[in-house]
Amino acid sequence: TISQDDAPRPAAGKPAAAGDAPPAMKKQSGYLHHNAQNRELARAMVESDPATAGLGAQERNQAVMKKLAAMWGELDAAQKQAFADDAPLVAVKPRKAKKGAAK
């Protein structure tokens, strides 16, 4: 029989395979959490505004982002902190290697 001591082990100094470790997590910012929670409201406000009725998709999306930023700016510090406190944990995407780094 094979005991725990005889089982193969990963070589020392080599990182574990990408699928072995759980993804790194960090707390989402309060601003992004606010935007995610209020995007549909901002979209409805932009679509119901006659001034933005004739905009194309890109311009309409920019108007939604501006509306979300204005809504965030209207909040006081306590309300912003509440969004930051309620923000969920999100997976951190691995960074891509820089082009000039591999020589």
MOPAC internal coordinates of N, CA, C and O (Angstrom, degrees):
PM7 1SCF
backbone

  N    0.0000 0     0.00 0     0.00 0    0    0    0
  C    1.4430 1     0.00 0     0.00 0    1    0    0
  C    1.5214 1   109.78 1     0.00 0    2    1    0
  O    1.2310 1   121.24 1   -24.23 1    3    2    1
  N    1.3293 1   115.24 1   155.77 1    3    2    1
  C    1.4683 1   121.04 1  -179.88 1    5    3    2
  C    1.5245 1   107.76 1  -102.28 1    6    5    3
  O    1.2310 1   121.12 1   -51.57 1    7    6    5
  N    1.3079 1   115.46 1   128.43 1    7    6    5
  C    1.4614 1   119.54 1   178.04 1    9    7    6
  C    1.5251 1   109.39 1   -93.90 1   10    9    7
  O    1.2310 1   121.11 1    -4.42 1   11   10    9
  N    1.3195 1   115.48 1   175.58 1   11   10    9
  C    1.4629 1   120.61 1   177.84 1   13   11   10
  C    1.5196 1   110.62 1   -59.56 1   14   13   11
  O    1.2310 1   119.97 1   146.14 1   15   14   13
  N    1.3180 1   117.66 1   -33.86 1   15   14   13
  C    1.4620 1   121.06 1  -177.75 1   17   15   14
  C    1.5213 1   111.87 1   -69.80 1   18   17   15
  O    1.2310 1   120.03 1   153.49 1   19   18   17
  N    1.3314 1   117.55 1   -26.51 1   19   18   17
  C    1.4544 1   121.51 1  -177.70 1   21   19   18
  C    1.5296 1   113.09 1   -90.65 1   22   21   19
  O    1.2310 1   119.59 1   170.34 1   23   22   21
  N    1.3185 1   118.39 1    -9.66 1   23   22   21
  C    1.4604 1   121.58 1  -177.12 1   25   23   22
  C    1.5237 1   110.06 1   -67.25 1   26   25   23
  O    1.2310 1   120.36 1   -35.80 1   27   26   25
  N    1.3364 1   116.92 1   144.20 1   27   26   25
  C    1.4739 1   118.89 1   178.75 1   29   27   26
  C    1.5240 1   110.88 1   -65.16 1   30   29   27
  O    1.2310 1   120.73 1   -35.93 1   31   30   29
  N    1.2993 1   116.21 1   144.07 1   31   30   29
  C    1.4523 1   123.22 1  -178.74 1   33   31   30
  C    1.5167 1   109.04 1  -123.54 1   34   33   31
  O    1.2310 1   120.34 1   -28.46 1   35   34   33
  N    1.3183 1   116.95 1   151.54 1   35   34   33
  C    1.4639 1   118.71 1   176.04 1   37   35   34
  C    1.5276 1   109.38 1   -66.31 1   38   37   35
  O    1.2310 1   121.30 1   -32.09 1   39   38   37
  N    1.3268 1   115.12 1   147.91 1   39   38   37
  C    1.4605 1   119.94 1  -179.19 1   41   39   38
  C    1.5295 1   109.83 1   -63.79 1   42   41   39
  O    1.2310 1   121.23 1   -36.64 1   43   42   41
  N    1.3128 1   115.25 1   143.36 1   43   42   41
  C    1.4576 1   120.39 1  -179.52 1   45   43   42
  C    1.5221 1   109.48 1   -66.94 1   46   45   43
  O    1.2310 1   120.56 1   -39.29 1   47   46   45
  N    1.3105 1   116.53 1   140.71 1   47   46   45
  C    1.4611 1   121.15 1   176.66 1   49   47   46
  C    1.5081 1   113.80 1    89.26 1   50   49   47
  O    1.2310 1   119.79 1   167.64 1   51   50   49
  N    1.3275 1   118.02 1   -12.36 1   51   50   49
  C    1.4623 1   120.10 1   178.81 1   53   51   50
  C    1.5190 1   109.03 1   -94.98 1   54   53   51
  O    1.2310 1   120.17 1   -43.07 1   55   54   53
  N    1.3247 1   117.28 1   136.93 1   55   54   53
  C    1.4624 1   119.14 1   179.07 1   57   55   54
  C    1.5219 1   110.67 1   -69.01 1   58   57   55
  O    1.2310 1   120.52 1   -27.67 1   59   58   57
  N    1.3116 1   116.62 1   152.33 1   59   58   57
  C    1.4536 1   121.75 1   177.36 1   61   59   58
  C    1.5264 1   108.79 1   -68.35 1   62   61   59
  O    1.2310 1   120.83 1   -22.55 1   63   62   61
  N    1.3015 1   116.02 1   157.45 1   63   62   61
  C    1.4574 1   120.36 1   178.71 1   65   63   62
  C    1.5236 1   109.06 1   -62.14 1   66   65   63
  O    1.2310 1   120.64 1   -27.25 1   67   66   65
  N    1.3125 1   116.39 1   152.75 1   67   66   65
  C    1.4614 1   121.87 1  -174.30 1   69   67   66
  C    1.5224 1   111.95 1   -59.46 1   70   69   67
  O    1.2310 1   119.40 1   146.97 1   71   70   69
  N    1.3161 1   118.75 1   -33.03 1   71   70   69
  C    1.4485 1   121.71 1  -177.73 1   73   71   70
  C    1.5109 1   113.68 1   -81.24 1   74   73   71
  O    1.2310 1   119.18 1   169.91 1   75   74   73
  N    1.3314 1   119.18 1   -10.09 1   75   74   73
  C    1.4544 1   121.74 1  -175.71 1   77   75   74
  C    1.5218 1   113.10 1   -76.36 1   78   77   75
  O    1.2310 1   119.69 1   138.69 1   79   78   77
  N    1.3122 1   118.19 1   -41.31 1   79   78   77
  C    1.4564 1   121.98 1  -174.62 1   81   79   78
  C    1.5211 1   110.30 1   -92.94 1   82   81   79
  O    1.2310 1   120.17 1   -33.67 1   83   82   81
  N    1.3197 1   117.27 1   146.33 1   83   82   81
  C    1.4682 1   118.32 1   174.37 1   85   83   82
  C    1.5237 1   109.52 1   -66.44 1   86   85   83
  O    1.2310 1   119.99 1   -28.37 1   87   86   85
  N    1.3321 1   117.63 1   151.63 1   87   86   85
  C    1.4698 1   119.12 1  -177.84 1   89   87   86
  C    1.5253 1   110.98 1   -64.78 1   90   89   87
  O    1.2310 1   121.10 1   -33.44 1   91   90   89
  N    1.3134 1   115.50 1   146.56 1   91   90   89
  C    1.4580 1   120.75 1   177.01 1   93   91   90
  C    1.5260 1   108.06 1   -66.61 1   94   93   91
  O    1.2310 1   120.64 1   -39.55 1   95   94   93
  N    1.3134 1   116.38 1   140.45 1   95   94   93
  C    1.4562 1   120.89 1  -177.45 1   97   95   94
  C    1.5246 1   109.81 1  -122.00 1   98   97   95
  O    1.2310 1   121.25 1   -32.99 1   99   98   97
  N    1.3260 1   115.22 1   147.01 1   99   98   97
  C    1.4630 1   120.27 1   173.56 1  101   99   98
  C    1.5221 1   107.65 1  -143.36 1  102  101   99
  O    1.2310 1   121.27 1   -20.04 1  103  102  101
  N    1.3058 1   115.18 1   159.96 1  103  102  101
  C    1.4592 1   120.15 1  -178.98 1  105  103  102
  C    1.5293 1   109.34 1   -78.11 1  106  105  103
  O    1.2310 1   120.98 1   -46.43 1  107  106  105
  N    1.3278 1   115.74 1   133.57 1  107  106  105
  C    1.4600 1   120.99 1   177.60 1  109  107  106
  C    1.5232 1   108.70 1   -67.63 1  110  109  107
  O    1.2310 1   120.32 1   -31.82 1  111  110  109
  N    1.3198 1   116.99 1   148.18 1  111  110  109
  C    1.4666 1   119.31 1   179.68 1  113  111  110
  C    1.5288 1   109.99 1   -69.34 1  114  113  111
  O    1.2310 1   121.19 1   -25.12 1  115  114  113
  N    1.3183 1   115.34 1   154.88 1  115  114  113
  C    1.4537 1   120.41 1   178.64 1  117  115  114
  C    1.5165 1   111.84 1   -61.15 1  118  117  115
  O    1.2310 1   120.44 1   142.99 1  119  118  117
  N    1.3342 1   116.76 1   -37.01 1  119  118  117
  C    1.4645 1   121.75 1   179.96 1  121  119  118
  C    1.5297 1   110.72 1   -62.94 1  122  121  119
  O    1.2310 1   120.25 1   133.16 1  123  122  121
  N    1.3331 1   117.12 1   -46.84 1  123  122  121
  C    1.4614 1   120.07 1  -179.46 1  125  123  122
  C    1.5243 1   111.00 1   -67.64 1  126  125  123
  O    1.2310 1   120.41 1   143.39 1  127  126  125
  N    1.3328 1   116.82 1   -36.61 1  127  126  125
  C    1.4652 1   120.34 1   177.37 1  129  127  126
  C    1.5370 1   109.63 1   -64.63 1  130  129  127
  O    1.2310 1   120.17 1   136.44 1  131  130  129
  N    1.3187 1   117.28 1   -43.56 1  131  130  129
  C    1.4693 1   122.07 1   176.54 1  133  131  130
  C    1.5271 1   110.14 1   -57.95 1  134  133  131
  O    1.2310 1   120.57 1   133.93 1  135  134  133
  N    1.3249 1   116.51 1   -46.07 1  135  134  133
  C    1.4625 1   120.18 1  -178.94 1  137  135  134
  C    1.5231 1   111.35 1   -62.88 1  138  137  135
  O    1.2310 1   120.23 1   138.49 1  139  138  137
  N    1.3316 1   117.17 1   -41.51 1  139  138  137
  C    1.4565 1   120.53 1  -179.98 1  141  139  138
  C    1.5290 1   110.88 1   -65.31 1  142  141  139
  O    1.2310 1   120.25 1   142.22 1  143  142  141
  N    1.3297 1   117.13 1   -37.78 1  143  142  141
  C    1.4532 1   121.32 1  -178.14 1  145  143  142
  C    1.5324 1   112.21 1   -74.32 1  146  145  143
  O    1.2310 1   119.85 1   152.22 1  147  146  145
  N    1.3233 1   117.89 1   -27.78 1  147  146  145
  C    1.4630 1   121.43 1  -172.68 1  149  147  146
  C    1.5273 1   114.77 1  -113.92 1  150  149  147
  O    1.2310 1   119.93 1  -172.91 1  151  150  149
  N    1.3305 1   117.75 1     7.09 1  151  150  149
  C    1.4657 1   120.28 1  -176.43 1  153  151  150
  C    1.5293 1   111.82 1   -61.08 1  154  153  151
  O    1.2310 1   119.70 1   135.82 1  155  154  153
  N    1.3307 1   118.17 1   -44.18 1  155  154  153
  C    1.4676 1   120.27 1  -178.67 1  157  155  154
  C    1.5258 1   111.36 1   -64.10 1  158  157  155
  O    1.2310 1   120.20 1   140.28 1  159  158  157
  N    1.3244 1   117.23 1   -39.72 1  159  158  157
  C    1.4652 1   121.23 1   177.11 1  161  159  158
  C    1.5232 1   110.59 1   -62.62 1  162  161  159
  O    1.2310 1   120.56 1   133.83 1  163  162  161
  N    1.3399 1   116.53 1   -46.17 1  163  162  161
  C    1.4638 1   120.38 1   179.67 1  165  163  162
  C    1.5222 1   110.58 1   -63.83 1  166  165  163
  O    1.2310 1   120.14 1   140.07 1  167  166  165
  N    1.3325 1   117.34 1   -39.93 1  167  166  165
  C    1.4700 1   120.72 1   178.99 1  169  167  166
  C    1.5300 1   109.93 1   -63.13 1  170  169  167
  O    1.2310 1   120.42 1   136.81 1  171  170  169
  N    1.3296 1   116.81 1   -43.19 1  171  170  169
  C    1.4663 1   120.10 1   179.30 1  173  171  170
  C    1.5252 1   110.75 1   -64.20 1  174  173  171
  O    1.2310 1   120.19 1   141.16 1  175  174  173
  N    1.3250 1   117.24 1   -38.84 1  175  174  173
  C    1.4606 1   120.79 1   179.08 1  177  175  174
  C    1.5298 1   111.02 1   -65.42 1  178  177  175
  O    1.2310 1   120.25 1   139.43 1  179  178  177
  N    1.3220 1   117.12 1   -40.57 1  179  178  177
  C    1.4688 1   120.75 1   179.68 1  181  179  178
  C    1.5271 1   110.31 1   -68.83 1  182  181  179
  O    1.2310 1   120.31 1   137.63 1  183  182  181
  N    1.3397 1   117.02 1   -42.37 1  183  182  181
  C    1.4668 1   119.81 1  -178.04 1  185  183  182
  C    1.5233 1   112.32 1   -68.59 1  186  185  183
  O    1.2310 1   120.09 1   151.87 1  187  186  185
  N    1.3420 1   117.43 1   -28.13 1  187  186  185
  C    1.4625 1   119.96 1  -179.40 1  189  187  186
  C    1.5318 1   112.32 1   -84.94 1  190  189  187
  O    1.2310 1   120.04 1   169.89 1  191  190  189
  N    1.3193 1   117.52 1   -10.11 1  191  190  189
  C    1.4624 1   121.94 1  -179.44 1  193  191  190
  C    1.5326 1   109.34 1   -80.96 1  194  193  191
  O    1.2310 1   119.52 1   -58.09 1  195  194  193
  N    1.3373 1   118.51 1   121.91 1  195  194  193
  C    1.4689 1   120.10 1  -179.20 1  197  195  194
  C    1.5293 1   113.00 1   -61.91 1  198  197  195
  O    1.2310 1   119.88 1   153.61 1  199  198  197
  N    1.3235 1   117.84 1   -26.39 1  199  198  197
  C    1.4604 1   120.59 1  -178.68 1  201  199  198
  C    1.5311 1   111.80 1   -69.37 1  202  201  199
  O    1.2310 1   119.99 1   156.03 1  203  202  201
  N    1.3287 1   117.63 1   -23.97 1  203  202  201
  C    1.4669 1   120.42 1  -178.21 1  205  203  202
  C    1.5278 1   112.04 1  -108.50 1  206  205  203
  O    1.2310 1   119.97 1  -170.74 1  207  206  205
  N    1.3298 1   117.67 1     9.26 1  207  206  205
  C    1.4633 1   121.41 1  -175.71 1  209  207  206
  C    1.5265 1   112.75 1   -63.95 1  210  209  207
  O    1.2310 1   119.57 1   144.85 1  211  210  209
  N    1.3156 1   118.42 1   -35.15 1  211  210  209
  C    1.4583 1   120.88 1  -175.12 1  213  211  210
  C    1.5158 1   114.63 1   -94.10 1  214  213  211
  O    1.2310 1   119.70 1  -168.99 1  215  214  213
  N    1.3216 1   118.19 1    11.01 1  215  214  213
  C    1.4604 1   120.49 1  -177.15 1  217  215  214
  C    1.5213 1   111.48 1   -76.66 1  218  217  215
  O    1.2310 1   121.28 1   -29.32 1  219  218  217
  N    1.3292 1   115.16 1   150.68 1  219  218  217
  C    1.4519 1   120.53 1   173.69 1  221  219  218
  C    1.5194 1   110.04 1   -76.49 1  222  221  219
  O    1.2310 1   120.60 1    -2.11 1  223  222  221
  N    1.3294 1   116.45 1   177.89 1  223  222  221
  C    1.4629 1   121.33 1  -175.30 1  225  223  222
  C    1.5278 1   112.00 1   -61.30 1  226  225  223
  O    1.2310 1   120.08 1   135.43 1  227  226  225
  N    1.3210 1   117.45 1   -44.57 1  227  226  225
  C    1.4664 1   120.46 1  -178.18 1  229  227  226
  C    1.5305 1   111.16 1   -65.60 1  230  229  227
  O    1.2310 1   120.70 1   134.22 1  231  230  229
  N    1.3164 1   116.26 1   -45.78 1  231  230  229
  C    1.4596 1   120.19 1   179.96 1  233  231  230
  C    1.5262 1   111.50 1   -66.10 1  234  233  231
  O    1.2310 1   120.53 1   144.06 1  235  234  233
  N    1.3444 1   116.59 1   -35.94 1  235  234  233
  C    1.4581 1   120.68 1   178.37 1  237  235  234
  C    1.5380 1   110.03 1   -66.49 1  238  237  235
  O    1.2310 1   120.05 1   139.40 1  239  238  237
  N    1.3298 1   117.52 1   -40.60 1  239  238  237
  C    1.4607 1   120.95 1   177.18 1  241  239  238
  C    1.5264 1   110.71 1   -64.21 1  242  241  239
  O    1.2310 1   120.20 1   140.30 1  243  242  241
  N    1.3202 1   117.22 1   -39.70 1  243  242  241
  C    1.4647 1   120.32 1   177.20 1  245  243  242
  C    1.5275 1   110.49 1   -63.88 1  246  245  243
  O    1.2310 1   120.35 1   142.12 1  247  246  245
  N    1.3246 1   116.93 1   -37.88 1  247  246  245
  C    1.4622 1   120.71 1   178.26 1  249  247  246
  C    1.5324 1   110.69 1   -65.79 1  250  249  247
  O    1.2310 1   120.41 1   142.26 1  251  250  249
  N    1.3346 1   116.82 1   -37.74 1  251  250  249
  C    1.4688 1   120.78 1   176.98 1  253  251  250
  C    1.5245 1   109.51 1   -63.70 1  254  253  251
  O    1.2310 1   120.02 1   135.64 1  255  254  253
  N    1.3358 1   117.58 1   -44.36 1  255  254  253
  C    1.4662 1   120.66 1   179.55 1  257  255  254
  C    1.5260 1   110.99 1   -63.68 1  258  257  255
  O    1.2310 1   120.21 1   140.61 1  259  258  257
  N    1.3234 1   117.20 1   -39.39 1  259  258  257
  C    1.4727 1   120.26 1   177.31 1  261  259  258
  C    1.5258 1   110.61 1   -65.18 1  262  261  259
  O    1.2310 1   120.39 1   141.24 1  263  262  261
  N    1.3326 1   116.85 1   -38.76 1  263  262  261
  C    1.4568 1   120.74 1   178.68 1  265  263  262
  C    1.5268 1   110.05 1   -65.13 1  266  265  263
  O    1.2310 1   120.09 1   137.15 1  267  266  265
  N    1.3394 1   117.44 1   -42.85 1  267  266  265
  C    1.4656 1   120.89 1   177.67 1  269  267  266
  C    1.5268 1   111.07 1   -61.73 1  270  269  267
  O    1.2310 1   120.48 1   138.58 1  271  270  269
  N    1.3258 1   116.68 1   -41.42 1  271  270  269
  C    1.4680 1   120.34 1   178.71 1  273  271  270
  C    1.5265 1   110.42 1   -64.67 1  274  273  271
  O    1.2310 1   120.07 1   140.50 1  275  274  273
  N    1.3253 1   117.48 1   -39.50 1  275  274  273
  C    1.4604 1   120.58 1   178.46 1  277  275  274
  C    1.5296 1   110.44 1   -66.44 1  278  277  275
  O    1.2310 1   120.39 1   139.71 1  279  278  277
  N    1.3325 1   116.85 1   -40.29 1  279  278  277
  C    1.4659 1   120.59 1   178.18 1  281  279  278
  C    1.5263 1   110.23 1   -63.19 1  282  281  279
  O    1.2310 1   119.97 1   139.29 1  283  282  281
  N    1.3383 1   117.66 1   -40.71 1  283  282  281
  C    1.4674 1   121.92 1   178.35 1  285  283  282
  C    1.5281 1   110.12 1   -64.30 1  286  285  283
  O    1.2310 1   120.58 1   138.58 1  287  286  285
  N    1.3192 1   116.50 1   -41.42 1  287  286  285
  C    1.4580 1   121.06 1  -179.25 1  289  287  286
  C    1.5256 1   113.25 1   -65.20 1  290  289  287
  O    1.2310 1   120.39 1   153.80 1  291  290  289
  N    1.3281 1   116.86 1   -26.20 1  291  290  289
  C    1.4578 1   121.03 1   179.43 1  293  291  290
  C    1.5310 1   112.95 1   -77.59 1  294  293  291
  O    1.2310 1   120.07 1   165.50 1  295  294  293
  N    1.3326 1   117.47 1   -14.50 1  295  294  293
  C    1.4596 1   120.76 1  -178.88 1  297  295  294
  C    1.5239 1   110.84 1   -76.90 1  298  297  295
  O    1.2310 1   120.71 1   -31.99 1  299  298  297
  N    1.3344 1   116.25 1   148.01 1  299  298  297
  C    1.4657 1   119.04 1   174.00 1  301  299  298
  C    1.5287 1   109.06 1   -85.99 1  302  301  299
  O    1.2310 1   120.59 1    -5.40 1  303  302  301
  N    1.3095 1   116.48 1   174.60 1  303  302  301
  C    1.4638 1   121.57 1  -174.54 1  305  303  302
  C    1.5248 1   112.20 1   -60.68 1  306  305  303
  O    1.2310 1   119.96 1   142.26 1  307  306  305
  N    1.3309 1   117.69 1   -37.74 1  307  306  305
  C    1.4620 1   120.86 1  -179.44 1  309  307  306
  C    1.5263 1   111.27 1   -66.53 1  310  309  307
  O    1.2310 1   120.20 1   140.16 1  311  310  309
  N    1.3349 1   117.22 1   -39.84 1  311  310  309
  C    1.4600 1   120.50 1   178.44 1  313  311  310
  C    1.5212 1   111.18 1   -67.45 1  314  313  311
  O    1.2310 1   120.50 1   140.49 1  315  314  313
  N    1.3391 1   116.65 1   -39.51 1  315  314  313
  C    1.4659 1   120.28 1   177.09 1  317  315  314
  C    1.5176 1   110.48 1   -63.79 1  318  317  315
  O    1.2310 1   120.56 1   139.61 1  319  318  317
  N    1.3341 1   116.54 1   -40.39 1  319  318  317
  C    1.4583 1   120.43 1   179.18 1  321  319  318
  C    1.5294 1   111.06 1   -65.52 1  322  321  319
  O    1.2310 1   120.24 1   144.54 1  323  322  321
  N    1.3278 1   117.14 1   -35.46 1  323  322  321
  C    1.4590 1   120.71 1   177.57 1  325  323  322
  C    1.5259 1   110.79 1   -61.95 1  326  325  323
  O    1.2310 1   120.06 1   139.12 1  327  326  325
  N    1.3384 1   117.50 1   -40.88 1  327  326  325
  C    1.4679 1   120.11 1   176.41 1  329  327  326
  C    1.5244 1   110.50 1   -65.62 1  330  329  327
  O    1.2310 1   120.28 1   140.50 1  331  330  329
  N    1.3199 1   117.06 1   -39.50 1  331  330  329
  C    1.4627 1   120.39 1   178.94 1  333  331  330
  C    1.5245 1   110.64 1   -64.94 1  334  333  331
  O    1.2310 1   120.11 1   140.92 1  335  334  333
  N    1.3279 1   117.40 1   -39.08 1  335  334  333
  C    1.4640 1   121.08 1  -179.98 1  337  335  334
  C    1.5235 1   111.94 1   -69.14 1  338  337  335
  O    1.2310 1   120.11 1   145.06 1  339  338  337
  N    1.3306 1   117.39 1   -34.94 1  339  338  337
  C    1.4630 1   122.24 1  -177.73 1  341  339  338
  C    1.5231 1   113.28 1   -85.12 1  342  341  339
  O    1.2310 1   119.88 1   172.39 1  343  342  341
  N    1.3214 1   117.84 1    -7.61 1  343  342  341
  C    1.4659 1   121.40 1  -175.30 1  345  343  342
  C    1.5317 1   110.68 1   -62.71 1  346  345  343
  O    1.2310 1   120.28 1   -40.75 1  347  346  345
  N    1.3292 1   117.06 1   139.25 1  347  346  345
  C    1.4662 1   120.59 1  -179.07 1  349  347  346
  C    1.5228 1   111.84 1   -80.71 1  350  349  347
  O    1.2310 1   121.35 1   -12.16 1  351  350  349
  N    1.3288 1   115.03 1   167.84 1  351  350  349
  C    1.4572 1   120.76 1   171.62 1  353  351  350
  C    1.5239 1   107.76 1   -81.40 1  354  353  351
  O    1.2310 1   120.74 1   -41.02 1  355  354  353
  N    1.3153 1   116.20 1   138.98 1  355  354  353
  C    1.4617 1   121.38 1   178.46 1  357  355  354
  C    1.5216 1   108.92 1  -127.29 1  358  357  355
  O    1.2310 1   120.76 1   -27.91 1  359  358  357
  N    1.3219 1   116.16 1   152.09 1  359  358  357
  C    1.4603 1   121.25 1   179.57 1  361  359  358
  C    1.5253 1   109.65 1   -70.57 1  362  361  359
  O    1.2310 1   121.08 1   -39.39 1  363  362  361
  N    1.3215 1   115.54 1   140.61 1  363  362  361
  C    1.4577 1   121.67 1   177.77 1  365  363  362
  C    1.5227 1   107.40 1   -91.10 1  366  365  363
  O    1.2310 1   120.94 1   -55.49 1  367  366  365
  N    1.3168 1   115.81 1   124.51 1  367  366  365
  C    1.4586 1   120.10 1   178.68 1  369  367  366
  C    1.5254 1   109.02 1   -76.30 1  370  369  367
  O    1.2310 1   120.10 1   -41.47 1  371  370  369
  N    1.3396 1   117.40 1   138.53 1  371  370  369
  C    1.4713 1   118.19 1   177.47 1  373  371  370
  C    1.5204 1   110.36 1   -66.79 1  374  373  371
  O    1.2310 1   121.39 1   -36.54 1  375  374  373
  N    1.3083 1   114.94 1   143.46 1  375  374  373
  C    1.4714 1   119.82 1   179.87 1  377  375  374
  C    1.5155 1   109.98 1   -76.92 1  378  377  375
  O    1.2310 1   121.37 1   -35.24 1  379  378  377
  N    1.3093 1   114.99 1   144.76 1  379  378  377
  C    1.4567 1   120.33 1   175.78 1  381  379  378
  C    1.5244 1   108.70 1   -79.68 1  382  381  379
  O    1.2310 1   120.96 1   -31.94 1  383  382  381
  N    1.3164 1   115.77 1   148.06 1  383  382  381
  C    1.4668 1   120.18 1   177.96 1  385  383  382
  C    1.5224 1   109.18 1   -68.33 1  386  385  383
  O    1.2310 1   120.86 1   -36.59 1  387  386  385
  N    1.3279 1   115.96 1   143.41 1  387  386  385
  C    1.4500 1   120.15 1   178.70 1  389  387  386
  C    1.5209 1   109.00 1   -69.51 1  390  389  387
  O    1.2310 1   120.71 1   -29.12 1  391  390  389
  N    1.3179 1   116.25 1   150.88 1  391  390  389
  C    1.4624 1   121.28 1  -177.46 1  393  391  390
  C    1.5191 1   112.45 1   -62.68 1  394  393  391
  O    1.2310 1   120.03 1   138.83 1  395  394  393
  N    1.3158 1   117.54 1   -41.17 1  395  394  393
  C    1.4512 1   121.50 1  -175.80 1  397  395  394
  C    1.5286 1   114.13 1   -81.85 1  398  397  395
  O    1.2310 1   119.53 1   173.65 1  399  398  397
  N    1.3276 1   118.50 1    -6.35 1  399  398  397
  C    1.4690 1   121.57 1  -174.34 1  401  399  398
  C    1.5208 1   111.80 1   -75.77 1  402  401  399
  O    1.2310 1   119.19 1   145.36 1  403  402  401
  N    1.3044 1   119.15 1   -34.64 1  403  402  401
  C    1.4738 1   121.88 1  -176.58 1  405  403  402
  C    1.5182 1   109.72 1   -91.26 1  406  405  403
  O    1.2310 1   120.95 1   -77.55 1  407  406  405
  N    1.3220 1   115.80 1   102.45 1  407  406  405
  C    1.4785 1   119.89 1   178.50 1  409  407  406
  C    1.4890 1   110.55 1  -128.24 1  410  409  407
  O    1.2310 1   120.10 1   180.00 1  411  410  409

